[in-house]
């Protein structure tokens, strides 16, 4: 039986006092669709049944109703290293500027990738792939000033490479011009009700970055973690769900249509996000603006699609628009699918207090003090989470 969620008084008191969410008590009862129950009502109990039947069903439901069809076909892909410096970041790193050119039906799109690799590593380096949905100055480049959003020197000092792909190359974040990028290769998507739009294009670009990383001998391709914040955090989850080459998935303050459960209707709503950003998701998603309970999926099922690979999500105490409680409950409710693989998390039933990360777990989480941002504190925990899963430390 599907579970209807209610919260006890003590939990509401904790949330209200820690996060100021006095409106938490106003959350209506809701029932989540079951990740392990197929469309025809069969309950999945084995890895085989999940991977062969239920997982493809769930992936298709997300494609058709939210993120759009995954586009994987193209005619040609080329990688051109346009710059290569071996003394970046105070002599600690090599930095490459890579141009990725993808062609289909005599049309092409160009995506730029910046890759920083540590010079002191004797073996190929694990890498964080950052989906940069902000300014190109959000990350360090060469000897420029430090950046909390993409703290390259900190990542390099920890023994990791960091690659940065800029979303604006794949799809400008503008409802009038978002199709001036990847969607030039797939024009039919613009007229399909389940067609891919900006979020799908950004995830597509992350996968093309993976195509390049597989060719770079300085990178350990089995240890690529994808990182995104806000709309980039929505993208990192979708990229991780549809491209199983990503070893770790990190999603910062991703909120509505990211980690947060839609049915809670707390903070940003499906209607609000579709109204403000009509170019992010497919047209079918707008049908659920006023009836989210009719969605055949909810966001815990997006995280379940990533199983058995580790996922780490974050929230912030002042970022109520992104619904911290709903974001935590999403990973809590993905645990049943991870359990099929014998992967048991260290998540607690209730959201942990601020600044107490859950790191030694297949599903990790923290809520930090502060607002909607990607910070050095977040990155520090990403590195610790990766250390645990890659190196058992």
N, C-alpha and C positions, 0 to 999 in steps of 0.2 A: 504494500500500500504506500502511495506517495505521502510524504510527510508534510503536514501543515505546521509552519513555524510560528511559535509564540515565544516571547521573552519574559523571563521572570522579573520581578520587581528589582532584585539586587543587580541584575545585569543592566537594566534600564538606568538605575541609579549610577552605576559605574560609567556607562556611556555618557549620560547627561553631565556628570561632573568632569570627566576627562576630556570630553570633546565638545561640550556645550550643545549636544544634540537633544534639546528638549522635545523636538518633534519626533524622536524615536518612538515614543509611546503612541504616536498616531499612525505608525505603520500598520496597515491592514493585514489580516491573515492572508497568506498566499500559499499556493501549492506548486512546488517545482516539478517540472517533467523529469521523469527518471532516466538517467543516462543509460542505465543497463536494461531498459525495456524497449524492445523493438517496436516498429510501427504496427506490426501485426499482433502485438501483445505478448511476445515471448520474452521471458526474463533470461538475460545473458549471464552465464555462470563460468565461462571458460575464456581464456585468452583467444583461442581460435575463433569462437563465436563473436567476440568483440571485434577482432581484426578483420574477419571475413564478411561479417554482416552488419553489426551495429555501428562500428566506427564509420564505414562508408556511408551509412544512412545519415548519421549525425553530421558528417562533413558536408553532405549534399544539402541537408536542411539549412545549415549556416550559409552555404553558397546561395541557395535559392531565396532565402528570406532576409539575409542581412548583408553579407560581404560581397556577393557576386561570384560569378564563375571563375575558377582558377584557370588562367591562361598559361600554358606551358610550351606551346609550339612556336617556333621561330625558325627562320631559314639559316641564320648564321650569327655567331657571336665572336667578337674579337676583343683582345685586351692589349692596350698600348700603354707602356710605362712612359709617361711624359716628363717625369722628374725623378731623380733618385739621389738622395743625399745621405751620407753615412755618418754625419756628425751632428745630428739634430738633438734637441733636448739636452743641451750641455754635454754633448758627446756620448750620450747614453743610448741613442736610438738611431736606426736607419728609417728614413721616411721616403715613401714612394707615392707619387701621384699617378693614379691609374685611370685611364679612360676606357670604359666598357661600351662597346658599340654593338647593338643588337639590330639585326635586319629581318624584315618579314615583308613579302610581297613588294619588294623594291622600295620599301620605306625603312628608315632607320631612326633609332633613338639612342642618345648618349647619356650615360650615367657616370658620374665621377666618384672615385673612391680614393680616400687617403689612408695609407697604411703605415703605422708606426710599429717597428719591431725592436725588441731589446737587443743590443749588441753583445751582451754578456752571456746569453743563453747558448749552451753547447748543443742543444737539441732543438728541433722545431718548436716554436712557441704556441701555447694556447692563445686564443684571441677573443676579445670582445668586439662584436660588430655593433656599432652604435648607429641606430636610425636617427639621424639628426633632422628633426622637424623644425628647427629654429634657424637662426642665422648661421652662415658658414663660419662666423667668428666664435661660435659657441664652443669650439674646441681649440686646443693649442695647435699651432702650426709652426714648425721650426723653432725659433727662439722667441715667439710671441709670449704675452703674459699668460698666467695660469687661468684656467677655466674650471669652475665647479661642475658645469654641465658635462664636460668631457675632459676630466683631469688627466691628460696624457702622461705627464711625468709621474704621477702617483701610480698609474697602471703599469708603466714601464718598470718602475722601481719594485713592483710586486712580481715581476717576472712574466708579465703578460704583454702580448701585442694588443693594439687597439686599431680597428679599422672604422672609418666613418663614411657613411653613405648619406648623401643629402637628398631629402624627399622632393625638393623642388625640381630636381632634374627629372624625376619620374612622373610627377603630377603637381603643377602649381597648386597651392592651397587656396584656390579661388573658384567660386562656383561658376564663373564665366570662362575661365581658362584652364580648368583642371585637365581637360582632354588634350592639352598641348604637351604631350609627353608620351608615355607608354601607350596610351589609348589610341594614338595615331596608328599603331601596329594592329590594333584590334577594334576597328571602328564599329563593328556590329554590336559591341558591348554597350554603346551609347543608346541603342534603341531597344535592347532587351530589358524586360522588367527585372530580370535577375542578373543584369550585366555588371561587370566589375567597374568600380569607380575609383576614387582617390586612394582610399585605404588599401584596396586590392592592388592598385598600381604601386604603392609604396612597399607592400609585402613582396610583390614581384621583383622590385629593384633589390630588396634584401637577398632574394634567392639568386639573382644574377651576380651579386657581390660574392655569394657563396661559390658560384661557378668559378670566379677568379681565384678565390682563396684556395680552392682545391689544386690550383696549378702552381702556387707559390711554395717553394721548397722550404722557406723559413717558417711556414705555418703548419701547426699540427691540425690537420683538417678534421680529426676526430674530436677536437676540443674547441668548437666554435660556439660561443654564447651570444645570443642576440639580445640587445638592450634597447628599450624605447621608453620615452616619457610622454605622458598625456596622450595625445593622438598617436604619438610614436609608440606608446605603451599598448594601445589598442592594436597597432600594426604588428608589434613584436609577438603578441599572442596569436594573431591570425597567421603570421609568417611561421611561427613554431608549429601551429596546428597543421598547416598544409605542406610544409617542407620538413620532413623528418630528419634531414641532415643536421639541423641545429641540435647541439648536445644539451645546451642549457637555455632557458628562456627567462628573461628579466623584464618585468613590466612595472613601471613607476607611475603611480597616481593616474591610472588609466580610466577609472570611473565608468561612466555609461558606455555600454557596448565595448568595454574593455573587460576589467575584472568584476565590476559591480553587477549584482543581480538586478535585472530589469524589473522583475515583479515586485521588488520592494518599493519602487516608485519614490525613492528618496534622493534628494539632490537633483542632479540633471536627469531629466526624463527622456524617454525615447522620442516623444513629440518635440521636446526642446532641442535635442541634438539634430533631429532631422530638419527642423525649421531653420536653425542657425547654420547648419552645414549640410545642405541638401546634396552636395557633391561627394560626400564621404562613402555612403552606403548605397546599395541598389534600391531601385524604385519600389520593390515589394515591401521593403522595411517600413515604408511610410504607411502601409495599411494597418500597422499596429500602433500608430501614434496614440490612439485613444482606447486601445484594447490589448494591452501588452500581455494579458493572461492568455490570449489566443496564440501567442508565439509557440511554435512547436519545440523550441529550445530555450534555454537560458544560459547565462555565461559560465556557470559551473561546468556545463557540457563542452564549452570551448576549451577550458583547461583540461578536461578529461581527454580530449582529442590528443593532447600532448603526451599522455602517459605512454610508456613508463619514464619518460625523460623528466628531469627535475625542473621545477618552476619556482621562481621567487617573485613575489609581488610586494608592493609597498603602498602605504598611505601616509597622510600627514594630518595632524590634529586640527589644523585650521582649514583643511581642504574638504569641507563638508559637501561641496558640489559634486565631488567624486565618490561620495558615500563610502567612508572607510569601513563601516560595519558590513555593508553589502559586499564590498570587495573581499573582506576576510571570509565571509560565509561562502563565497563562491569557491575558494580553494578547499574549504572544509567539506563542501558537498561534492568535490571531485574525488575525494579519497576512496570511494568505493571502486572506482575504475582502477586506481593505482593498486588497490588491494588485490585485484585479479592477478597482478604481476608479482605479488608478494612484497610490494613496496608500501611500507607503513610509515606514515608521517609522524612528526612530533607536535602537530598542531593541537592546541587546546580547544575545548568546546567554545569558549568565549574569546573574543579578541584580546590579545595580550596588551598590557599597559604600554604607553609610549616608551620608545628607546630600549625595548627588550626583544631583540631580534630572535627569531626561530631559524637557526642556521643549520644544525645537524639533522637534516630532515629532507626527504625527497620533495616536499612542498614547504618552501620557506616563506617568511613574511616578517615585515616590521612596519610599525607605525611610528613615525618620528614627530617630534615637536616642530611646528612651523607650517608653512604654506605649500602651495602647489609648485613644486620645483624638483629638479634632479640635483642632488647635492653630493659633496664629498662624503658625508655620512652614508648616503645610499651606496655609493661606489665602494666604500670600505666593506660594507656587508656583502655586496656582490662578489668581491674578491674572496672574502672568507667562505662564502657559500661555494664558489668555484673550487677553492682549495680543498674543501671537504669532499666534494664529489670527484675531483680529478686525482687528488693526491692523499686523501684520507687524513688530512691534518686540519 
